[in-house]
Amino acid sequence: MTDDVERAASLAERHLADPLPRRWRHVQAVAAKARGLVDLVSKDAETLVAAAWLHDVGYAPTVVDTGFHSLDGARWLLQQGFSHRLASLVANHSCATYEADERGLGDVLRRDFPMETSPTSDALWFADMTTGPDGQDLTAKERLAEIRQRYGPNHLVTRFWNRAEPALMEAVERTKARMAGYPM
């Protein structure tokens, strides 16, 4: 592991393990799944794994600013000296632009953290959205059902996922297609 990946894992543990143990279990499993996907993004392997460790750091009580974890985490990562690209992957993970729009932060997110569509961002979304809140493997459809059940039908998170689901499923399917070419 490189220094960035080790630092990402250490920071995620420091900020999530004690205050948010369930979130920490999810993050550990997402990072493990991302490590299994590195062949799909060869030159970006370290970036993918570091982003997986840090994708939910914006939930940490020590990091929260706006209350939108993707944006808060990305801003904090820049303050910690991580690259703008890594922060942008975190800012935009798993259809975050849809949630940003629901929160009135879409323009800010797009201005400060451009979204990329790449095998690396797809793999991050795949790792996150096929991992349950306790680190269990789920399909993306099962994960979305779990989120909707947890938040209820009228919650902002459910509303954004109702709009974002097609974009998420496209990223998941692109990753599955890439996986078909590599023995895992």
C-alpha positions as CSV (number, residue, x, y, z in Angstrom):
1,M,0.0,0.0,0.0
2,T,1.1,3.5,-0.7
3,D,1.4,6.3,1.8
4,D,-1.9,7.8,0.5
5,V,-3.8,4.6,0.9
6,E,-2.3,4.0,4.4
7,R,-3.1,7.6,5.4
8,A,-6.6,7.3,4.0
9,A,-7.3,4.1,6.0
10,S,-5.8,5.6,9.1
11,L,-7.8,8.9,8.8
12,A,-11.1,7.0,8.1
13,E,-10.5,4.8,11.2
14,R,-9.6,7.7,13.4
15,H,-12.7,9.7,12.4
16,L,-15.3,6.9,12.0
17,A,-14.5,3.8,14.1
18,D,-15.5,5.1,17.5
19,P,-18.2,7.7,16.8
20,L,-19.9,5.7,13.9
21,P,-19.0,2.0,14.2
22,R,-21.7,0.9,11.8
23,R,-20.4,3.4,9.2
24,W,-16.9,2.2,9.9
25,R,-17.9,-1.5,9.2
26,H,-19.4,-0.3,5.9
27,V,-16.3,1.7,4.9
28,Q,-13.9,-1.2,5.7
29,A,-16.0,-3.5,3.5
30,V,-16.1,-1.0,0.7
31,A,-12.3,-0.6,0.8
32,A,-11.9,-4.4,0.7
33,K,-14.2,-4.6,-2.3
34,A,-12.3,-1.8,-4.0
35,R,-9.1,-3.7,-3.5
36,G,-10.7,-6.5,-5.4
37,L,-11.5,-4.2,-8.3
38,V,-8.0,-2.7,-8.8
39,D,-7.4,-4.7,-12.0
40,L,-10.2,-2.8,-13.6
41,V,-8.5,0.6,-13.1
42,S,-4.8,-0.4,-13.2
43,K,-3.1,3.0,-13.1
44,D,-5.8,4.3,-10.7
45,A,-5.7,1.4,-8.2
46,E,-4.3,3.5,-5.3
47,T,-6.7,6.3,-6.0
48,L,-9.7,3.9,-6.0
49,V,-8.7,2.3,-2.8
50,A,-8.0,5.6,-1.0
51,A,-11.3,7.0,-2.2
52,A,-13.1,3.9,-0.9
53,W,-11.5,4.4,2.5
54,L,-12.5,8.1,2.5
55,H,-15.9,8.1,0.7
56,D,-18.0,8.4,3.9
57,V,-15.6,10.5,6.1
58,G,-17.9,13.4,5.7
59,Y,-20.3,11.7,8.1
60,A,-17.7,12.0,10.9
61,P,-18.8,14.5,13.6
62,T,-15.3,16.1,13.4
63,V,-15.8,16.7,9.6
64,V,-19.5,17.7,9.3
65,D,-20.1,21.2,8.0
66,T,-23.1,21.5,5.6
67,G,-24.6,18.1,6.6
68,F,-24.1,16.8,3.1
69,H,-21.4,14.1,3.7
70,S,-20.0,14.0,0.1
71,L,-19.3,17.7,0.0
72,D,-18.2,18.0,3.6
73,G,-15.8,15.0,3.2
74,A,-14.3,16.4,-0.1
75,R,-13.7,19.8,1.4
76,W,-12.1,18.3,4.4
77,L,-9.9,16.1,2.2
78,L,-8.5,19.1,0.4
79,Q,-7.7,20.6,3.8
80,Q,-5.8,17.4,4.7
81,G,-3.7,17.7,1.6
82,F,-5.3,15.1,-0.6
83,S,-5.5,15.6,-4.3
84,H,-8.4,17.5,-5.9
85,R,-9.1,14.4,-8.0
86,L,-9.5,12.2,-4.9
87,A,-11.6,14.8,-3.3
88,S,-13.8,15.0,-6.4
89,L,-14.3,11.2,-6.5
90,V,-15.5,11.4,-2.9
91,A,-17.6,14.5,-3.6
92,N,-19.4,12.7,-6.4
93,H,-19.5,9.1,-5.3
94,S,-22.7,7.2,-5.7
95,C,-24.9,9.7,-7.5
96,A,-24.1,12.5,-5.0
97,T,-25.1,15.2,-7.5
98,Y,-28.7,14.1,-7.1
99,E,-28.5,14.4,-3.4
100,A,-26.8,17.8,-3.7
101,D,-29.6,19.0,-5.9
102,E,-32.2,17.9,-3.2
103,R,-30.2,19.8,-0.6
104,G,-29.8,23.0,-2.7
105,L,-26.0,22.4,-3.0
106,G,-25.9,21.1,-6.6
107,D,-24.3,24.2,-8.0
108,V,-21.7,24.3,-5.3
109,L,-20.8,20.6,-5.8
110,R,-20.5,20.9,-9.6
111,R,-18.5,24.2,-9.3
112,D,-16.0,22.9,-6.7
113,F,-15.8,19.2,-7.6
114,P,-16.3,18.3,-11.3
115,M,-17.7,14.8,-11.7
116,E,-15.8,12.3,-13.8
117,T,-17.2,9.3,-15.6
118,S,-14.5,6.7,-15.6
119,P,-13.8,3.1,-14.7
120,T,-12.5,4.4,-11.4
121,S,-15.6,6.4,-10.4
122,D,-17.8,3.5,-11.6
123,A,-15.8,1.0,-9.5
124,L,-16.1,3.3,-6.4
125,W,-19.9,3.6,-6.9
126,F,-20.1,-0.2,-7.4
127,A,-18.1,-1.0,-4.2
128,D,-20.2,1.5,-2.2
129,M,-23.6,0.5,-3.5
130,T,-23.1,-3.3,-3.3
131,T,-22.0,-3.1,0.3
132,G,-24.6,-2.9,3.1
133,P,-24.5,-0.7,6.2
134,D,-22.8,-3.5,8.2
135,G,-20.4,-4.5,5.5
136,Q,-22.5,-7.3,4.0
137,D,-22.5,-8.0,0.2
138,L,-25.7,-6.9,-1.5
139,T,-26.8,-6.3,-5.0
140,A,-27.3,-2.7,-5.9
141,K,-31.0,-3.3,-6.0
142,E,-30.9,-4.8,-2.5
143,R,-28.8,-1.9,-1.3
144,L,-31.3,0.6,-2.7
145,A,-34.2,-1.3,-1.1
146,E,-32.4,-1.3,2.3
147,I,-31.8,2.5,2.0
148,R,-35.4,3.2,1.1
149,Q,-36.6,1.1,4.0
150,R,-34.3,2.7,6.5
151,Y,-35.1,6.2,5.5
152,G,-38.8,5.9,4.6
153,P,-40.8,7.0,1.6
154,N,-40.7,10.7,2.1
155,H,-37.1,11.3,3.2
156,L,-34.8,13.4,1.1
157,V,-32.5,10.4,0.6
158,T,-35.3,8.2,-0.7
159,R,-36.4,11.0,-3.1
160,F,-32.9,11.5,-4.5
161,W,-32.5,7.7,-5.0
162,N,-35.8,7.5,-6.9
163,R,-34.3,9.9,-9.4
164,A,-30.7,8.6,-9.3
165,E,-31.3,4.9,-9.6
166,P,-30.9,4.7,-13.4
167,A,-27.5,6.5,-13.3
168,L,-26.4,4.2,-10.5
169,M,-27.4,1.1,-12.3
170,E,-25.6,2.2,-15.4
171,A,-22.3,2.6,-13.4
172,V,-22.9,-0.8,-11.7
173,E,-23.5,-2.5,-15.1
174,R,-20.4,-0.9,-16.6
175,T,-18.3,-2.2,-13.7
176,K,-19.9,-5.7,-14.1
177,A,-19.0,-5.7,-17.8
178,R,-15.4,-4.8,-17.0
179,M,-15.3,-7.5,-14.3
180,A,-16.4,-10.1,-16.9
181,G,-13.0,-9.6,-18.6
182,Y,-11.0,-10.2,-15.4
183,P,-11.0,-13.2,-13.2
184,M,-11.7,-12.0,-9.7
